[in-house]
């Protein structure tokens, strides 16, 4: 098993664990920040899943692993959307914390 396969599975396992934690937080807090956090971590899970699919050549029509393919675009968009949603959720959470302390 190559190192990139192991990295993909570890990233997918971490994303699933974080998604479980953020889903539990969403169920207890029911706020926009926790919903955005869960969505952002879900995007990271999609990104990890694309790496696993690329290594095992699943869905070859998407061109996993080839440059300028739909698979690369899905990977890039999932990563960018994940970072944007996580950043926005953190900023909203900080704003809520700041309002509570005033």
N, C-alpha and C positions, 0 to 999 in steps of 0.2 A: 504494500500500500504506500503510495507516494505521500510526501509531506503536504502537498496541496490538498489532498483528499482529507487528511487528518485535520488540517487547518479549517477546511470547510465544515467538517462535522463538529469540531469544537466551537466554531463560530455559531453554527446552527443550534447547538446545545445551549450555549450561553444566551443566545437570543430567545430561545424558548423559556429558559429560566427567568430572564428579565421580563419577558412578556407575562409570565404567570404572576410575578410580583406586581407589575404595573396594573394588571387586570384586578388583582386583589385590592390595590389602592384605589382604583376607579370604583369598585363596588362599595368601598367604605366611605369615600370622600365625595363621589359624584360631581366632580368639578371639571371645568373645561381644561385646566392644566393637566389633570390626571388622564383625561381622555386623549389629549394631544400626546402625552408621554406614551401611552399604550399604542397609539397609532405610529409614533416614531420608532418605537422598538419593533413593531410589526414590520415596518419598512426595512429595518436592519435584518430581520428574519428572512425577508424576501431576498435581500442582498446575499445572505449566507446560503440560501437555497439555490440561488443562481450559480454560485461557485460549485456547489455539490453537483448540480445538473451539468455544468460544464465538464467536470472531471469524469462523469460517468456517461457523457454523451446522450443524456436524456433529451427528448424533444429536439432531434437534430435539425428540424426545420427552422428553429430559431437561431441556429448558427452559434451555439455556445462555444466560447473560446476563440472564435475568429474575430479579428478586428472589424469594426464598422458593421456589426450585425445587430439584430434585434436583441439578442441576449446581452450584448454589451450595453445597449441603451437601457434595458430594464435594470441592469446592475447599477449603472450610473444614476439613473433617476431614483431608484430606491435608496441609494446612499445619500444623495442630495436632499431628498424629501425627509429621510430619517434625521439628518443633521438639523434641517430647518425646523421640523416639528419638535425635536427634543430641545432645541434652543428656545423656541417660543414657549414651550411648556415650562421651562425653567424660569424664564422671565415673568410669566404669569404667576407662577408659584411665589417668586420673590416679591412681586407686587402685592399679592394676597397677604404674605407674611408681614410686609411693611405696613399695610393698612391695619392689621390686627394689633400691632404694637403702638399705634398712634392713639 
